Each structure stands twice: as structure tokens, then as C-alpha cells.
Amino acid sequence: MNASGLSSDQLKLQARVRELAAGPVARRAAEVDRTEQYPWDNVELLKDARLLGMTIPQQYGGQGKNWLDAVLVIEALSAACSVTGRIAVETNMGAISAVMAYGSEEQKKLAADMVLSGDKPAICITEPEAGSDANGMTTRADKKGNRYVVNGRKHWITGGGVSRLHLIFAKVYDEKGNEEGIGGFLAIRDETQGLKITKREPTMGLRGIPEAVIDFEDMELPPSALVIPPRGLKKGFADLMNAYNSQRVGAATVALGIAEGAYQLALDWSEKRHQFGRPINEFQGLQWKLADMSIKLRAAQALVYDAARSGEGGFPDMLLAAQAKVFTSENAIQVVNDALQFFGARGYSRELPLERMARDVRMFTIGGGTAEVLRNVVAGALLKKKLPQTRDGWGKA
Ligand SMILES: Cc1cc2nc3c(=O)[nH]c(=O)nc-3n(C[C@H](O)[C@H](O)[C@H](O)COP(=O)(O)OP(=O)(O)OC[C@H]3O[C@@H](n4cnc5c(N)ncnc54)[C@H](O)[C@@H]3O)c2cc1C
């Protein structure tokens, strides 16, 4: 797949990453899935290729690349190994971009240094009783003298146990117990007492990155750990969630990359595999399937690139990011499923990557805002209304 409108630098970047993806990254993908081990060697590859923290401004050691540059990298990597694609998302978007936009100088330096040296930050929002309705979170940070004391539980935290830097969302209370809003705190695992990884979720796919339950038990943090956007704590969650639009575009890109990888495998196989004395791509039923797959991918890619471009100088537009994620995540599942069908029984075998891709791609209508919740975001933006079933920060910027 290729979309028009890429600069010559972007085409070069894309070609360079495609080569890396097709070589060492692709060779490790099955093993990463089978062993469920975080691919630290791929992190080193990304670091050496200067693909970690590309979006970090140059003054903090990054390259100041734009969202579309990051998308091209994520797309190419995900076609070979979705776990490696996700590492590229979370070292260029999401928590790191929130800190780089809203953090203090000290916080920006800390986060940039950690990411550039190979850390994939974790973003901790979801709780057992507060998923789509994140405003219902009960993790709390109580101001006590010159520190905050954090208590609560988060679950399904990507990277729990491998990530060091954590951006933890909690309801903030002043000394008198008055709620001040939802704040994001930076904490480093292994350097912060009371931050405990208590369970690894047994996931369907994307098995090379742990999804974890994290408990905060009287975790003490200084006020300097709190990331405070310019509009203050009351609007802080909305602002920090605005940064999350970049992560949403990144998640859509992983789904796109997986589906493109599966489509290419199906296209190649359709020429190689003969039945009834001819390549199977001479059957019109499969030709139309290929046509439909390519149309879905082309449309998804256009939406993703467009959403990425909308973030020039800031964060991707909330409406475009939501539209891109809903369309891409749902269509990518269908494309991978169709690609698997091309292989007949072989597609169902763990010896080929199709079954892994089918498990991996299934996640993207769930994590980072479900397709249903993002449809609420789209509807709210179209109707210019704060819908009752959306929460601050998702229903409005
Ligand atoms: C692999 C993976 C990685 C993740 N990584 C992270 C992470 O790093 N950090 C983090 O904080 N979270 C993470 N999550 C959690 C993810 O963001 C939540 O799962 C998601 O927000 C949905 O919350 P929930 O699972 O509690 O589902 P629920 O909110 O309980 O939703 C259940 C169902 O109800 C629907 N629903 C809910 N509200 C509405 C509504 N208003 N209108 C229509 N339908 C609705 C949902 O769409 C869904 O189908 C991850 C999840 C997965 C699967």
C-alpha cells in the first residue's frame, strides 16, 4: 500500500523501516508471540535505527518528527510484528506526548531521557470498575503535607512489569479532602515504593507485551510528579486525553499495518497456490475478496494519514482520530480474517502468521477507547453536543 502526498524524506523513512521490518523484526515475530517475552532486542534495533522517541522535540534529544512520520514507522513495523509496532506507538505517542506537551522542564527531560534510552512508558487510566467511564475512577491522590499519597488499582496496563515510567491518573484531593479534578502523576517503577505489579493478564493476542494489574498502596509522590496542563486540574484530564488522540491514531496504525501484512501474504499465496489446475486467484470469488480487502485498506490508510496530518503543531483532531480508529480497527479485523481464508487449513495453523495476526488485530476495537465509545465521540462532534454517554475529555476537547 502506498498513499500519495508523502515527502521524499518520508518515502525514504518508510523504505528504511520496511527493510528492518521484513528482516530481523519479521524473523522474531512468531517467537515473541510464542514465548510471550517482551522483545528487548527489537527495542535495541529501534533505538539504533533512531525510531524511538522520534516525535520528541530536538531540544530534548529527539528528532521533532511529526505524527505522520511516526505513523509510517508504526505501519511498516506492524505488518511484520504488531508488538514491535506497539512499542513504536508508545515511545512516540500517548503518555510521552502528554508529558512533552504539558510537563514541567524537569518532567520533560526525565521522560525524554527514559524513552530515548529504551523505556516504553505505561499509561494508567483503566480500573476494574471504571473502563469506558474513566471519570468514575476511584484511584485517589491525597495531599498530605509536602507529598501526595496515592491508593487504588489499575488494570489492563500495557507494559506493566516492563515499563519503568508510568503516567498514573488519579482523583486529586486537597488537604481538606476536597476533590480538585483528575491529575496525571509520573512515577518510576522500582524507584517508587507502593507501586506493585500484581497480575499479568492472559491475553488473546499481542502476547509479547504484558498487560498488567497495578496496585498503588500508599504510594508517596512529591507534588513535582503531577503533570499539570495550563488549564489546571479541573480541565487537566480533558487536556491530557487530548494528547491521547495521538495514541489513538497510533493504535489505528498498528491495526492497519497488521491487515496490510496479512493482505500481502494472501496476495502472494493466491498466485502460488493452485487448485483445479490454476492459481486460486483465477477464481472470481477470491479476486473480489482481494479487491474488497484492498479498498478497505486504502480507505483506512487515507483516514489514518489524514488524522495524523491534522495534528501538525499540536495533537491530532479528536473527530478524525476517532473516525480513523473505528473504521480501521473494524475493517482490519475483516481483512485479516479474509486473508486467513485464502490459506485454507494452513491459515488455521500456528506455523503461519495468519492466526497470530487474527488474534492480535482483534484488540483494536477495544483498547484505547472502544469502537462504541468512539462512535459516541464522533456523534458528539457532529452534533456539537456533549452527549450524556460521553465523558469529559472524550466528548469535548
Ligand atoms: C490489550 C489492551 C491494552 C490496554 N492498554 C491499556 C493501557 O495501557 N492503559 C489503560 O488505562 N487501559 C488500557 N486498556 C483498557 C481499555 O482502554 C479498556 O478496556 C477500554 O477503555 C474499555 O473499558 P472496559 O474494558 O472496562 O469495557 P467497558 O467500559 O466495561 O465496556 C463494555 C462494553 O460496553 C460498551 N460501552 C461502554 N460504555 C458505552 C457507551 N457510553 N455507549 C456505548 N457502548 C458503551 C463498550 O464499548 C464495550 O463493548 C487496554 C485494553 C486492552 C484490551
The ligand as an SDF file (V2000), in Angstrom:
LIG
                    3D

 53 58  0  0  0  0  0  0  0  0999 V2000
   -4.7620   -5.1140   25.0480 C   0  0  0  0  0  0  0  0  0  0  0  0
   -5.3070   -3.9670   25.8330 C   0  0  0  0  0  0  0  0  0  0  0  0
   -4.4410   -2.9650   26.2410 C   0  0  0  0  0  0  0  0  0  0  0  0
   -4.9020   -1.9150   27.0400 C   0  0  0  0  0  0  0  0  0  0  0  0
   -3.9960   -0.9870   27.4880 N   0  0  0  0  0  0  0  0  0  0  0  0
   -4.4040   -0.0400   28.3640 C   0  0  0  0  0  0  0  0  0  0  0  0
   -3.4560    0.8440   28.9600 C   0  0  0  0  0  0  0  0  0  0  0  0
   -2.2450    0.8060   28.6560 O   0  0  0  0  0  0  0  0  0  0  0  0
   -3.8790    1.7420   29.8600 N   0  0  0  0  0  0  0  0  0  0  0  0
   -5.1780    1.8350   30.2180 C   0  0  0  0  0  0  0  0  0  0  0  0
   -5.5010    2.6860   31.0530 O   0  0  0  0  0  0  0  0  0  0  0  0
   -6.1130    0.9950   29.6910 N   0  0  0  0  0  0  0  0  0  0  0  0
   -5.7540    0.0590   28.7730 C   0  0  0  0  0  0  0  0  0  0  0  0
   -6.6670   -0.8200   28.2470 N   0  0  0  0  0  0  0  0  0  0  0  0
   -8.0480   -0.7580   28.7030 C   0  0  0  0  0  0  0  0  0  0  0  0
   -9.0020   -0.1970   27.6680 C   0  0  0  0  0  0  0  0  0  0  0  0
   -8.7690    1.1800   27.4760 O   0  0  0  0  0  0  0  0  0  0  0  0
  -10.4090   -0.5020   28.1700 C   0  0  0  0  0  0  0  0  0  0  0  0
  -10.5700   -1.8950   28.0510 O   0  0  0  0  0  0  0  0  0  0  0  0
  -11.4820    0.2120   27.3800 C   0  0  0  0  0  0  0  0  0  0  0  0
  -11.4550    1.5980   27.6500 O   0  0  0  0  0  0  0  0  0  0  0  0
  -12.8760   -0.3280   27.7030 C   0  0  0  0  0  0  0  0  0  0  0  0
  -13.0910   -0.4350   29.0670 O   0  0  0  0  0  0  0  0  0  0  0  0
  -13.6450   -1.8330   29.6670 P   0  0  0  0  0  0  0  0  0  0  0  0
  -12.7700   -2.9290   29.2120 O   0  0  0  0  0  0  0  0  0  0  0  0
  -13.8210   -1.6500   31.1260 O   0  0  0  0  0  0  0  0  0  0  0  0
  -15.0690   -2.0430   28.9820 O   0  0  0  0  0  0  0  0  0  0  0  0
  -16.4580   -1.4020   29.4430 P   0  0  0  0  0  0  0  0  0  0  0  0
  -16.3180    0.0760   29.5920 O   0  0  0  0  0  0  0  0  0  0  0  0
  -16.9820   -2.1860   30.5900 O   0  0  0  0  0  0  0  0  0  0  0  0
  -17.3530   -1.6610   28.1740 O   0  0  0  0  0  0  0  0  0  0  0  0
  -18.0600   -2.8950   27.9510 C   0  0  0  0  0  0  0  0  0  0  0  0
  -18.8570   -2.7490   26.6620 C   0  0  0  0  0  0  0  0  0  0  0  0
  -19.8230   -1.6850   26.8200 O   0  0  0  0  0  0  0  0  0  0  0  0
  -19.6550   -0.7300   25.7710 C   0  0  0  0  0  0  0  0  0  0  0  0
  -19.9270    0.6200   26.2840 N   0  0  0  0  0  0  0  0  0  0  0  0
  -19.4540    1.1890   27.4180 C   0  0  0  0  0  0  0  0  0  0  0  0
  -19.8990    2.4600   27.5300 N   0  0  0  0  0  0  0  0  0  0  0  0
  -20.6330    2.7040   26.4070 C   0  0  0  0  0  0  0  0  0  0  0  0
  -21.3510    3.8250   25.9150 C   0  0  0  0  0  0  0  0  0  0  0  0
  -21.3760    5.0010   26.5780 N   0  0  0  0  0  0  0  0  0  0  0  0
  -22.0030    3.7170   24.7320 N   0  0  0  0  0  0  0  0  0  0  0  0
  -21.9800    2.5450   24.0230 C   0  0  0  0  0  0  0  0  0  0  0  0
  -21.3200    1.4470   24.4490 N   0  0  0  0  0  0  0  0  0  0  0  0
  -20.6510    1.5310   25.6120 C   0  0  0  0  0  0  0  0  0  0  0  0
  -18.1900   -0.8770   25.3580 C   0  0  0  0  0  0  0  0  0  0  0  0
  -17.9920   -0.3750   24.0490 O   0  0  0  0  0  0  0  0  0  0  0  0
  -17.9930   -2.3800   25.4640 C   0  0  0  0  0  0  0  0  0  0  0  0
  -18.4680   -3.0130   24.3100 O   0  0  0  0  0  0  0  0  0  0  0  0
   -6.2530   -1.8470   27.4080 C   0  0  0  0  0  0  0  0  0  0  0  0
   -7.1430   -2.8410   26.9430 C   0  0  0  0  0  0  0  0  0  0  0  0
   -6.6790   -3.8770   26.1690 C   0  0  0  0  0  0  0  0  0  0  0  0
   -7.6400   -4.9340   25.6970 C   0  0  0  0  0  0  0  0  0  0  0  0
  1  2  1  0
  2  3  1  0
  2 52  2  0
  3  4  2  0
  4  5  1  0
  4 50  1  0
  5  6  2  0
  6  7  1  0
  6 13  1  0
  7  8  2  0
  7  9  1  0
  9 10  1  0
 10 11  2  0
 10 12  1  0
 12 13  2  0
 13 14  1  0
 14 15  1  0
 14 50  1  0
 15 16  1  0
 16 17  1  0
 16 18  1  0
 18 19  1  0
 18 20  1  0
 20 21  1  0
 20 22  1  0
 22 23  1  0
 23 24  1  0
 24 25  2  0
 24 26  1  0
 24 27  1  0
 27 28  1  0
 28 29  2  0
 28 30  1  0
 28 31  1  0
 31 32  1  0
 32 33  1  0
 33 34  1  0
 33 48  1  0
 34 35  1  0
 35 36  1  0
 35 46  1  0
 36 37  1  0
 36 45  1  0
 37 38  2  0
 38 39  1  0
 39 40  1  0
 39 45  2  0
 40 41  1  0
 40 42  2  0
 42 43  1  0
 43 44  2  0
 44 45  1  0
 46 47  1  0
 46 48  1  0
 48 49  1  0
 50 51  2  0
 51 52  1  0
 52 53  1  0
M  END
$$$$
